[in-house]
Amino acid sequence: MFSKFFNLEKEKQDRIINAAIKEFADKGYDRASTNEIVKEAGISKGLLFHYFQNKKQLFLFIFDYCYELIIDEFYKKINLQETDFFMRMRQAIMVKVEMLAIYPDIFKFIQEVFLEESPEIKVEFDKKKAELTHINIEKAYEGIDFSKFREDVDLKKMIKMISWTFEKMSDEALYKAKLSPTHDIDYQKIQVEAEEYFEVMIKCFYK
């Protein structure tokens, strides 16, 4: 679908992508202006719509681009040979904090996507986010040594309880960010809070 765009020289691709990330991250979907994007990228509006039919298609493309970049980098950094469930989860949080420092604009954009309420894209993005979450949870648990968990409690229920706890933490962090003027998430605070939960869960769920 985007073959014309990918035929552009890399420098021009990067200018368009970076301009779009900045505009969508700063203003959200509804308030983002394609006029500002083309101005920042140094191209004409006609050229932008030659590659992307409309703002929604551009937004979808930018989301997929950012998500794939982050996921690819994430799995390069995380040690999937680590079989301990909680050690794997600790790694995931530390890698995320590290990557936040490297890709602040991309994380800000993805964060805005998860806060996005625009009716034009909400249904489509809620479905996409649910699918991606399911895929990555399966990959994140690959190779885990579940024999460390207690045998007198249902394993699936334990995993669900743990997953729900950290999903709730994420939801609360996103909700607080949405209410704040800057929409910033305190990842260091999340890391400290997560460690407190790890200690409790290890005592409760491991043999």
C-alpha angles and dihedrals in degrees: 000000000000098000092122090055093048090051088066119099111272094245092059092044089054093049092053094044094047093047091050093046091051095048096045093043093050099043110018124233103298098045096040112111124214086203089063092045094054091043091053092043093047096234136113122265089237090057092050091053090046087066098032122031095216144342093278093056090048090050092050091049093049092049092051091046094051095042094050092047093051094044092048091050092044094056091046090058103039119082107234088182088072103100100185109103098216094041088054090051092048089052091050092055093046092048090050092052090048092049091048088065091050098044106026095151093048092048090048090052093048089046090054090050090056089050093045116126101172108137089215092069108010099097093046093046095045088056092045093048092049091051093048092047091052093049094049095045089056091050093044090057095046112126095006116154101235092175087087090070122092114271095212093067126063107262095212091052091049092051091047092050091050093046092048091050093055093040088054090050089053092047091051091048091050092047092051090047090051090055094047120088093236098038088226121161118213099224093175090058090049090052092053092046091047091054090055090054091046091058092052094044094049089055092046103041108027123080 
